[in-house]
Amino acid sequence: MSQPDYSVVLRGIIDKFRSGEIPEAVALSMFPIPNIPAAKWSLLNRTLMFLSGTEDARGIKQWNTAGRRVKRGVRAFRIFAPRFSKREDKESREEKQVLTGFLLVPVFRIQDTEGEPLDYEAVQVPDFPLLEVAQVWGISVKAVPGNFRYYGYYSEGKREIALASPEESVFFHELTHAGHDRIVPLKPGQDWKQEIVAELGAAVLCRLVGKRAENLGQHYRYIEKYAVKARKAVPQACLEVFSDVEKVLGLILAGVSAVSKSTVTAAG
């Protein structure tokens, strides 16, 4: 099998920039699953991994060590590995390791393997209130191991919510992001308006489902952080996004109504 050259891989990356997939993939790549080989990869290689539709990829030997084997007929994608050679320093006459280029190394997605379950696959999604709304919107919700750097994310491209926390407020935050995305396409990264919409919406949803107000201080601190970044007072920042929050909450409640009607129809 011929080895693809760098230009093919790089052209693929450029095409992803044009399609708008790169910013999201880079954002997700910043928070890899801990304790897997890819967690030690470069950001470029982790981005290539997410663009290939997976959060865990390894070489054949690494999968075999983990008790899994690559399925027949599946294709690898490739990541960059540095290539070093020994050269003598002209002044010191000492041998040194010098970076001379890169190799393209084949790796396989976890989806293309079978065998022993991995530790992080045992993480379960709690039975959250409003979980059915995400299902109505065609958004999958999964649990992922946390690494204390994030609590969850919503991926527009993958149509999924990933949660590293059992807190309802984290799910509500990401669900509000998903609802906001149905009104206007979300910008890449943590835009202050989008984050305040999501956290204010989460605070309201917590109250609607009867969650106690003990987390209101946490919601306020989160909103304050992004208001400061936008150089606005918290009340001003909230007022500027109130219209979007109202629209998103309306969508979520409409989703609840749709689920209720389908349940009644099925029962009848």
ZAKEVEX-151872 format. One record per residue (C-alpha): residue number from 1; x, y, z. Coordinates in pm, 1 decimal, decimal comma. Layout:
BEGIN
k/east/north/up
NUM/X/Y/Z;
...
***
This chain:
BEGIN
k/east/north/up
1/0,0/0,0/0,0;
2/148,6/334,6/-100,8;
3/214,6/593,4/168,1;
4/11,6/915,1/112,4;
5/225,1/1226,8/91,5;
6/197,1/1529,5/317,2;
7/22,1/1738,0/51,4;
8/-278,6/1503,5/50,7;
9/-319,2/1529,7/430,0;
10/-261,7/1905,1/430,1;
11/-512,1/1958,4/147,7;
12/-767,0/1768,9/353,1;
13/-705,9/2000,5/648,5;
14/-745,2/2308,8/427,1;
15/-1073,2/2172,2/291,1;
16/-1195,8/2132,8/649,5;
17/-1112,1/2498,4/711,9;
18/-1327,4/2594,2/415,4;
19/-1618,0/2384,7/541,7;
20/-1593,2/2537,3/889,8;
21/-1513,7/2207,3/1067,3;
22/-1164,5/2300,4/1189,0;
23/-1257,2/2544,2/1471,4;
24/-1492,6/2293,3/1632,5;
25/-1244,5/2006,8/1596,9;
26/-966,7/2216,0/1751,7;
27/-1192,7/2314,5/2041,2;
28/-1284,4/1951,2/2113,0;
29/-922,2/1843,4/2074,5;
30/-822,1/2067,7/2363,1;
31/-998,5/1830,1/2604,2;
32/-898,4/1472,0/2521,8;
33/-1011,2/1171,4/2722,1;
34/-744,8/1128,5/2991,1;
35/-524,2/819,9/3017,1;
36/-541,2/720,2/2651,7;
37/-251,1/743,1/2402,6;
38/-410,7/1030,1/2209,9;
39/-408,5/1248,0/2523,1;
40/-31,3/1282,4/2468,3;
41/-55,2/1359,4/2097,3;
42/1,3/1704,1/1951,6;
43/-299,3/1930,1/1901,8;
44/-267,2/1880,4/1523,8;
45/-289,2/1501,8/1556,6;
46/-583,0/1519,2/1799,5;
47/-758,3/1754,2/1555,1;
48/-703,5/1501,4/1274,9;
49/-851,6/1237,9/1506,7;
50/-1169,8/1437,7/1574,0;
51/-1202,8/1519,7/1204,4;
52/-1194,8/1143,1/1143,8;
53/-1501,7/1106,0/1363,5;
54/-1356,8/963,5/1683,5;
55/-1222,1/1060,1/2026,4;
56/-991,1/759,6/2059,2;
57/-753,6/624,8/1794,9;
58/-449,6/399,4/1826,4;
59/-211,5/184,8/1628,0;
60/-276,7/-188,3/1586,4;
61/-31,0/-289,5/1859,8;
62/-182,0/-37,5/2103,6;
63/-531,2/-174,5/2039,0;
64/-407,0/-530,9/2084,7;
65/-249,8/-434,2/2417,8;
66/-586,2/-289,2/2524,4;
67/-757,2/-620,9/2443,9;
68/-915,9/-507,4/2119,5;
69/-849,6/-589,1/1756,3;
70/-903,8/-393,9/1437,3;
71/-1194,0/-519,7/1225,0;
72/-1124,4/-663,3/881,7;
73/-1150,5/-428,2/586,5;
74/-1150,0/-97,4/776,9;
75/-921,3/184,2/668,8;
76/-676,2/373,9/885,7;
77/-628,8/747,6/894,0;
78/-284,2/894,8/946,3;
79/-122,7/1124,6/1200,1;
80/213,2/1300,1/1196,2;
81/505,0/1149,1/1389,6;
82/840,8/1330,6/1416,4;
83/1142,3/1172,1/1251,3;
84/1480,4/1226,6/1416,2;
85/1835,0/1147,1/1308,1;
86/2168,8/1171,3/1484,7;
87/2407,3/1440,1/1368,0;
88/2740,2/1557,3/1494,5;
89/2756,3/1914,7/1618,1;
90/3038,6/2087,4/1430,3;
91/3151,1/2289,5/1732,0;
92/3116,0/2045,6/2023,1;
93/3169,0/1729,7/1816,6;
94/2884,2/1572,8/2014,2;
95/2604,2/1371,1/1857,9;
96/2260,4/1531,2/1884,6;
97/1909,5/1427,7/1790,9;
98/1787,7/1651,5/1507,2;
99/1433,0/1673,3/1373,0;
100/1459,3/1590,2/1002,9;
101/1094,2/1561,5/907,3;
102/771,5/1375,3/977,7;
103/629,9/1032,4/908,8;
104/263,2/956,6/844,7;
105/162,8/684,4/1091,2;
106/-158,7/480,8/1042,0;
107/-401,3/465,1/1335,5;
108/-751,1/321,2/1371,4;
109/-1066,3/456,3/1536,0;
110/-1220,1/279,6/1833,8;
111/-1537,1/244,9/1623,4;
112/-1334,7/23,3/1387,9;
113/-1223,8/-216,3/1661,4;
114/-1388,6/-486,7/1872,1;
115/-1302,3/-670,5/2192,4;
116/-1267,2/-580,1/2558,9;
117/-1460,3/-271,6/2680,0;
118/-1248,8/25,1/2784,8;
119/-1275,1/188,5/3127,1;
120/-1423,2/513,3/2999,4;
121/-1698,2/331,4/2807,6;
122/-1859,4/236,3/3140,0;
123/-1953,8/598,0/3215,1;
124/-2334,5/634,7/3204,3;
125/-2562,4/931,8/3141,9;
126/-2792,2/997,1/3441,2;
127/-3166,9/1010,1/3379,2;
128/-3176,8/1389,8/3343,1;
129/-3499,7/1588,2/3320,4;
130/-3552,8/1718,3/2963,6;
131/-3328,9/1446,5/2817,6;
132/-3611,3/1363,6/2579,0;
133/-3589,5/1712,7/2424,2;
134/-3240,7/1638,6/2294,0;
135/-3375,6/1314,6/2149,4;
136/-3658,0/1500,4/1972,6;
137/-3395,8/1731,3/1819,1;
138/-3192,7/1435,8/1696,9;
139/-2904,2/1506,1/1936,5;
140/-2731,6/1217,6/2110,5;
141/-2623,7/1257,6/2472,6;
142/-2325,6/1064,3/2603,4;
143/-2113,1/1058,9/2916,3;
144/-1736,7/1105,0/2889,0;
145/-1463,5/1086,2/3151,4;
146/-1376,1/1427,8/3291,3;
147/-1025,4/1562,1/3320,3;
148/-1117,3/1855,0/3547,4;
149/-1071,7/2102,0/3261,3;
150/-1427,2/2097,5/3131,7;
151/-1768,2/1964,1/3235,6;
152/-1929,3/1908,8/2897,8;
153/-1967,8/2030,8/2542,5;
154/-2219,6/2052,6/2261,3;
155/-2091,7/1963,3/1914,5;
156/-2289,7/2116,0/1629,3;
157/-2114,5/1905,6/1365,2;
158/-2152,9/1572,2/1546,5;
159/-2500,9/1655,0/1677,8;
160/-2414,4/1539,7/2026,7;
161/-2388,1/1655,2/2386,0;
162/-2098,8/1507,8/2583,5;
163/-2111,3/1530,1/2962,9;
164/-1827,0/1487,5/3210,8;
165/-2044,3/1579,8/3508,1;
166/-2359,2/1427,3/3663,6;
167/-2501,6/1774,1/3737,7;
168/-2832,5/1865,1/3572,0;
169/-2712,5/2223,3/3531,8;
170/-2428,0/2109,1/3303,6;
171/-2672,1/1918,1/3082,4;
172/-2910,3/2216,3/3078,6;
173/-2621,0/2445,1/2976,8;
174/-2535,3/2223,6/2677,7;
175/-2903,1/2170,0/2589,7;
176/-2946,3/2547,6/2580,3;
177/-2645,9/2569,7/2347,4;
178/-2816,9/2314,6/2122,5;
179/-3140,2/2515,5/2127,8;
180/-2951,4/2837,3/2055,2;
181/-2790,2/2664,5/1757,0;
182/-3138,9/2598,3/1617,4;
183/-3207,2/2973,1/1620,4;
184/-2875,0/3098,4/1486,6;
185/-2560,1/2899,2/1396,6;
186/-2318,8/2911,8/1688,8;
187/-1980,6/3075,7/1648,8;
188/-1668,0/2865,5/1707,2;
189/-1516,9/2892,9/2054,1;
190/-1663,7/3040,3/2371,0;
191/-1840,1/3353,7/2254,5;
192/-1955,9/3563,3/2551,5;
193/-2314,0/3596,6/2429,7;
194/-2349,1/3224,9/2361,0;
195/-2205,7/3132,8/2700,7;
196/-2430,7/3373,2/2890,0;
197/-2736,8/3252,3/2695,3;
198/-2646,5/2893,6/2785,7;
199/-2582,5/2961,9/3154,8;
200/-2882,1/3190,0/3203,9;
201/-3098,8/2933,4/3028,0;
202/-2955,0/2658,5/3249,5;
203/-3034,1/2860,0/3563,1;
204/-3396,0/2903,8/3451,5;
205/-3432,6/2535,2/3361,1;
206/-3296,9/2435,1/3702,5;
207/-3574,8/2634,7/3865,3;
208/-3839,1/2499,3/3626,1;
209/-3760,1/2138,0/3715,4;
210/-3757,9/2216,1/4087,7;
211/-3385,0/2219,9/4152,7;
212/-3298,0/2416,8/4463,8;
213/-3149,0/2763,8/4428,3;
214/-2817,9/2668,2/4591,5;
215/-2639,4/2674,2/4253,7;
216/-2751,5/3026,4/4162,5;
217/-2423,3/3167,7/4289,3;
218/-2235,2/2932,7/4058,0;
219/-2447,9/3043,1/3762,6;
220/-2384,4/3407,5/3851,9;
221/-2006,8/3360,1/3871,5;
222/-2003,7/3189,7/3531,8;
223/-2206,5/3469,8/3373,8;
224/-1993,2/3734,0/3547,2;
225/-1674,9/3582,9/3401,0;
226/-1802,0/3627,0/3044,5;
227/-1956,6/3966,2/3116,7;
228/-1615,4/4087,6/3234,9;
229/-1457,5/3955,6/2913,8;
230/-1713,9/4156,4/2717,3;
231/-1646,4/4461,0/2940,8;
232/-2007,2/4474,4/3054,0;
233/-2187,3/4470,4/3385,4;
234/-2374,1/4146,4/3454,7;
235/-2725,7/4302,3/3430,7;
236/-2636,6/4471,3/3100,8;
237/-2491,0/4151,7/2954,7;
238/-2798,7/3951,1/3059,7;
239/-3039,3/4209,1/2916,5;
240/-2859,0/4195,5/2581,1;
241/-2920,3/3820,6/2550,6;
242/-3266,6/3799,4/2708,4;
243/-3441,3/3780,0/2372,3;
244/-3234,5/3478,4/2264,5;
245/-3281,6/3311,4/2604,2;
246/-3658,5/3349,9/2569,7;
247/-3653,0/3194,7/2222,0;
248/-3437,1/2901,8/2332,8;
249/-3651,2/2827,6/2637,5;
250/-3956,5/2840,7/2412,9;
251/-3799,0/2577,9/2185,4;
252/-3714,6/2352,8/2480,0;
253/-4064,9/2375,0/2626,0;
254/-4209,4/2308,9/2279,3;
255/-3992,9/1997,6/2269,3;
256/-4139,5/1886,0/2602,5;
257/-4490,5/1937,5/2461,8;
258/-4404,8/1735,0/2152,0;
259/-4283,7/1446,7/2365,9;
260/-4594,7/1461,9/2585,5;
261/-4827,2/1453,9/2284,3;
262/-4646,8/1158,1/2128,3;
263/-4665,3/972,2/2459,7;
264/-5039,6/1034,9/2489,0;
265/-5093,6/925,7/2126,7;
266/-4897,5/605,3/2181,6;
267/-5091,0/528,1/2498,5;
268/-5423,5/595,5/2329,6;
***
